[in-house]
Amino acid sequence: MSGPTSMKLASPTPVDARIRKKYLIIYFIIIFLSFIPLTIFEYYYFTLFWVSGWTWLFWLLIPFNIIAGIYILLLSSLIVSKIFIMIVNLIHKPKEGIFQRDIKDKDYLFWNIRNLIKKWPLYVAGTNPLPWLKNKFTLRIFGVRIGKNTSCDQCWISSEFITIGNNVICGISSSILSYGIERNKFYIKKINIGDNVEMGSKVVLMPGTQIGENAKISAHSYTLPGQILDVNKNYGGHPANLLEKSK
Amino acid sequence: MYLIMNNKSSRNKEKNKIMNQAAIKIISTSGIFKDKASFFLLLEFIGGIFIVIYTSLWLINYLLQGFWILWLLVPLSVYGCLYLFTFTITFIAFLLLRLVNKIYPPKEGIFERNSKGWKFWRYRYWITYLPLWSVRALPLPWLDIAIYRIFGVKLGRNVCIYDGWVDPEFITIGENTMTSLNTIIHSHLIYNDKLIIQRVEIGRNCIIGPQTIVSPGTTLEEGTILGANSITKIGQALEGGKIHVGVPVSKSFPIMSIEETETKLAKLGVEQYKKKQEGKNQEEKKE
């Protein structure tokens, strides 16, 4: 059930250490800007109830103040980082394909910068104690298409080039990755997951996998990059194969 | 291989019957959808914060009046408030659980989607969600054993479960068992619009390795070891005193002590081992 101490279920946003050193200022600017609406809210809360003499209302409304504070911080950080990402995407559009894993390579550089920008709002959403507007909400704003009635708050989903259908169940601590690194090469490929797919816990989907409707993947299995799983069939194993006697 | 139910566990015949009805493979998911039941959580959250504030109001009053020495007490009070928050939450959750369980007592078995059993399982999930979250976010995470016990999980002494996902119902764990990083112990499973709930029984002195999944209905006898990266099938019974490995568990090895492995290495004639022994002999001669 609730997460162990060693896990914070924010979606994965790795950043190259060489690029992080250069562009770390962006990260602090985003945090600074996202705290401004919260401070304004708290200032007005204090002046309304404390300074004007309604102290009993001040103490009575504190739990609602905390809940509102969490969500104001989440929304403001999301808006700030979304604006930053729109500016970055104007400079260089995100693309699928195979790239060099170098700082000089523009796609690799801008992928890292995008991750750096997304890190703060995803962290806020991941550590939120309340179950509303978590990872699913933030990922939808960053451009991941997720359908209705999907449960995907307890797994790692990377924040771009993914579409997930309706009524999908993603198991606990499974990871859906649209990026991969191999020696000097770095690749991004789109993942498609159809409607009514069930995934077991600890499933790993590598970049480029496409899952048909009603397919099922058993627990603790992974797919090869670019693998296609058929409609209405059960898969499992290392890597995922057709199971016997599937419907 | 995946579909064959293990027939060796004859004592679990009733469990196997349930399995054949549902024709379940190993797929074990934990589909948690948000619905109105999750508003139980808000009730606990607000109640917890209220009690924390009203117990620490006297301190805040004294601070505002200008007793500057009391600022030294603030870090202590923060630490105390964290624990007070979690234990008030668990108290409220405990009361809610008793109320819900009186209306519909929790049962093992198979439930259809949107049936009464499914609904009340979800209520129980959302009631126990926040206390477990807040305990594990605290600076003393191994205190979660106390809260699992309050929710009715039978845990023995010296149990360590704070680094994995454990369901807060239908689980018994014996003395001295250890679970390692990122293990999952489920007593529930969702497959094809059906919810299956079965009791998991883990004996004494067991070790459950990292990245394993224990699916509902499994029984671990005394002194078993579940190897790393392995899964158990539904309703599987593992023999005691052995290491079990596989996805799903299919192989088992005897547990070897360090001395036994050394003698085995000597029989195989490993060169490094010989050299070590020669070195030891020479030292003994010198003495």
Interface residues (C-beta under 8 A of the other chain):
Chain A: M1 S2 G3 P4 T5 S6 M7 W59 I62 P63 F64 I66 I67 P129 L130 P131 W132 N149 S151 D153 Q154 I169 C170 G171 I172 S173 E198 M199 G200 S201 K202 K216 I217 S218 A219 H220 S221 N234 G236 G237 H238 L243 E244 K245
Chain B: M1 Y2 L3 K25 I26 I27 S28 T29 S30 G31 I32 F33 K34 S38 L41 L42 F45 I46 I49 F50 I53 Y54 L57 Y125 W126 T128 Y129 L130 L132 W133 S134 R136 A137 P141 Y162 D163 G164 W165 V166 D167 P168 L181 N182 I184 H186 I190 Y191 N192 Q211 I213 S215 N229 I231 V247
